[in-house]
Amino acid sequence: LKCSGRELGVTNATAMAPAGLDSYVPHYDIFGQQHHSKPFKDKGHLKDLQISHPKWLGPPPAVRSRAELKQARHIARVPDISYDLDGDGVIGQLDYFIGRQFDSDADGRLTTGERRRADKALSGNYMDQFVRGLDSSGKDGQRILQKNGEILSNDSTAAHGFPAHHNAHVQPPHCTRTALKLSRTAELKGKGNEYGEILGQRCAPIDEPQPPNHKTRPRECPVSNIRERAEADHQGARVRAGLLPLSAPLNPGREHKTLGLGHIHEPAFRSRTDLLETRKEAMRRDGDELRIKGEETCGDYVSRRTEKLAQEYEFREPREVPMTLTRLKDQRRTERREYDLENFQLAMPRQYPRFSENPEVPFWLAHDAGGGRASTAPA
């Protein structure tokens, strides 16, 4: 087969086949352009097909478009008038059903022989082998159903129905397909885990033995933490002070109680009201006892306050006469005076001679150094 570029509507330069290859024709893509990698295509195999004429020269097809195809299908679905067995001019559901039963060649129409056999069968008891109206209600409201292969009405029940399956007595291990799939998945997982454990044991690494260290063989000490030593010291201090090593609860009878399922036939308190009343009475009695004991030991607050103030005053009061600045000055003055009297003499004033002491000597001669002068000077 040989084709030129002019016949295909392209230029001679583009559609020119390689020299010496007459079976090559231009190759175009979907956009009408010559292919970029394969501009020519080999059509030599068409020479051996003995094609007398191309397809486009043949007769046109019966259906030339999709609209004509749909229209033809619609016309084909309309039954032929030969299916009108009751002669009312309309082909109903029953007419079409009976016509299809006698249409041997299935060409959509009844021939003369097929129509004759259909009329003959309808004149007999042919329709008795069919039951109609299974999905509709009758005039009297009775509904006809087909259940388990039997025709039933409102006043009838299925006597036999379909026979039991040959293995209906077998109880399947899985009731549903989902349960079967889950069981198979679990079985596969179990097999996989088992094989994985075996493979892990086979491929487990073997550790080289190492000398013992602080991790493999840790040192054992009686006190592993500083908090334990501090707690021991704290407990020892409590014991030395006369206390228990550990603190005890304030109310052991109540704090040591726990919830339980035991049953007490005759409890001490039959209701919560009795329990609360008893607790209130016990608290009131304890309060009265504590008050009486406090009055005996402590007394009134005013009395205790006055006694405390008196004790404080007696504690601060000095045992001897307190020294003050005035007393200190007076003591120093007295000590100085006594010291002066012990260590110094009193300076007497100068006395002049008096005439009354020596009346026989005249006063104008008393200062002479003569024999008759009496000296009145101090020794």
ChimeraX attribute file (.defattr): number of C-alpha atoms within 10 A of each C-alpha:
attribute: neighborCount
match mode: 1-to-1
recipient: residues
	/A:1	12
	/A:2	11
	/A:3	15
	/A:4	15
	/A:5	16
	/A:6	11
	/A:7	8
	/A:8	11
	/A:9	9
	/A:10	15
	/A:11	12
	/A:12	11
	/A:13	8
	/A:14	12
	/A:15	21
	/A:16	18
	/A:17	21
	/A:18	11
	/A:19	7
	/A:20	7
	/A:21	11
	/A:22	14
	/A:23	18
	/A:24	21
	/A:25	23
	/A:26	21
	/A:27	17
	/A:28	15
	/A:29	11
	/A:30	7
	/A:31	7
	/A:32	8
	/A:33	12
	/A:34	17
	/A:35	15
	/A:36	10
	/A:37	7
	/A:38	11
	/A:39	18
	/A:40	20
	/A:41	14
	/A:42	14
	/A:43	13
	/A:44	14
	/A:45	9
	/A:46	11
	/A:47	10
	/A:48	7
	/A:49	7
	/A:50	7
	/A:51	9
	/A:52	6
	/A:53	8
	/A:54	7
	/A:55	9
	/A:56	7
	/A:57	7
	/A:58	8
	/A:59	7
	/A:60	9
	/A:61	7
	/A:62	9
	/A:63	12
	/A:64	9
	/A:65	10
	/A:66	9
	/A:67	10
	/A:68	12
	/A:69	13
	/A:70	12
	/A:71	13
	/A:72	13
	/A:73	11
	/A:74	10
	/A:75	11
	/A:76	11
	/A:77	10
	/A:78	10
	/A:79	17
	/A:80	16
	/A:81	14
	/A:82	18
	/A:83	27
	/A:84	20
	/A:85	20
	/A:86	13
	/A:87	11
	/A:88	8
	/A:89	10
	/A:90	12
	/A:91	20
	/A:92	14
	/A:93	9
	/A:94	14
	/A:95	18
	/A:96	17
	/A:97	12
	/A:98	18
	/A:99	25
	/A:100	18
	/A:101	12
	/A:102	20
	/A:103	17
	/A:104	13
	/A:105	11
	/A:106	11
	/A:107	10
	/A:108	19
	/A:109	19
	/A:110	22
	/A:111	16
	/A:112	10
	/A:113	9
	/A:114	18
	/A:115	19
	/A:116	12
	/A:117	13
	/A:118	20
	/A:119	12
	/A:120	12
	/A:121	14
	/A:122	14
	/A:123	10
	/A:124	9
	/A:125	9
	/A:126	12
	/A:127	12
	/A:128	9
	/A:129	6
	/A:130	6
	/A:131	10
	/A:132	10
	/A:133	10
	/A:134	14
	/A:135	10
	/A:136	12
	/A:137	12
	/A:138	11
	/A:139	7
	/A:140	6
	/A:141	9
	/A:142	12
	/A:143	16
	/A:144	20
	/A:145	17
	/A:146	13
	/A:147	12
	/A:148	13
	/A:149	11
	/A:150	14
	/A:151	15
	/A:152	17
	/A:153	14
	/A:154	10
	/A:155	8
	/A:156	9
	/A:157	12
	/A:158	14
	/A:159	9
	/A:160	10
	/A:161	12
	/A:162	11
	/A:163	7
	/A:164	9
	/A:165	7
	/A:166	7
	/A:167	7
	/A:168	8
	/A:169	8
	/A:170	7
	/A:171	8
	/A:172	8
	/A:173	9
	/A:174	12
	/A:175	9
	/A:176	9
	/A:177	9
	/A:178	10
	/A:179	12
	/A:180	13
	/A:181	12
	/A:182	12
	/A:183	14
	/A:184	12
	/A:185	12
	/A:186	12
	/A:187	12
	/A:188	12
	/A:189	12
	/A:190	12
	/A:191	12
	/A:192	12
	/A:193	12
	/A:194	12
	/A:195	12
	/A:196	12
	/A:197	13
	/A:198	12
	/A:199	11
	/A:200	11
	/A:201	10
	/A:202	9
	/A:203	9
	/A:204	10
	/A:205	8
	/A:206	6
	/A:207	6
	/A:208	6
	/A:209	6
	/A:210	7
	/A:211	7
	/A:212	9
	/A:213	9
	/A:214	7
	/A:215	7
	/A:216	9
	/A:217	9
	/A:218	9
	/A:219	9
	/A:220	7
	/A:221	7
	/A:222	7
	/A:223	10
	/A:224	10
	/A:225	9
	/A:226	9
	/A:227	10
	/A:228	12
	/A:229	13
	/A:230	11
	/A:231	13
	/A:232	14
	/A:233	12
	/A:234	14
	/A:235	17
	/A:236	16
	/A:237	14
	/A:238	15
	/A:239	13
	/A:240	11
	/A:241	10
	/A:242	9
	/A:243	13
	/A:244	13
	/A:245	16
	/A:246	12
	/A:247	9
	/A:248	9
	/A:249	10
	/A:250	8
	/A:251	8
	/A:252	9
	/A:253	8
	/A:254	9
	/A:255	9
	/A:256	8
	/A:257	8
	/A:258	6
	/A:259	5
	/A:260	6
	/A:261	5
	/A:262	6
	/A:263	7
	/A:264	7
	/A:265	6
	/A:266	7
	/A:267	8
	/A:268	9
	/A:269	12
	/A:270	9
	/A:271	9
	/A:272	9
	/A:273	10
	/A:274	12
	/A:275	13
	/A:276	12
	/A:277	12
	/A:278	13
	/A:279	12
	/A:280	12
	/A:281	12
	/A:282	12
	/A:283	12
	/A:284	12
	/A:285	12
	/A:286	11
	/A:287	12
	/A:288	12
	/A:289	12
	/A:290	12
	/A:291	13
	/A:292	12
	/A:293	12
	/A:294	12
	/A:295	12
	/A:296	10
	/A:297	9
	/A:298	12
	/A:299	13
	/A:300	12
	/A:301	10
	/A:302	9
	/A:303	11
	/A:304	12
	/A:305	12
	/A:306	12
	/A:307	12
	/A:308	12
	/A:309	12
	/A:310	12
	/A:311	12
	/A:312	11
	/A:313	11
	/A:314	11
	/A:315	10
	/A:316	9
	/A:317	11
	/A:318	9
	/A:319	8
	/A:320	6
	/A:321	7
	/A:322	8
	/A:323	8
	/A:324	9
	/A:325	8
	/A:326	9
	/A:327	11
	/A:328	11
	/A:329	11
	/A:330	12
	/A:331	12
	/A:332	12
	/A:333	12
	/A:334	12
	/A:335	12
	/A:336	12
	/A:337	11
	/A:338	12
	/A:339	11
	/A:340	12
	/A:341	11
	/A:342	9
	/A:343	7
	/A:344	9
	/A:345	8
	/A:346	7
	/A:347	6
	/A:348	6
	/A:349	6
	/A:350	8
	/A:351	9
	/A:352	10
	/A:353	16
	/A:354	11
	/A:355	14
	/A:356	9
	/A:357	10
	/A:358	15
	/A:359	9
	/A:360	11
	/A:361	14
	/A:362	11
	/A:363	15
	/A:364	8
	/A:365	12
	/A:366	18
	/A:367	13
	/A:368	12
	/A:369	10
	/A:370	9
	/A:371	6
	/A:372	11
	/A:373	16
	/A:374	17
	/A:375	14
	/A:376	15
	/A:377	9
	/A:378	8
	/A:379	4
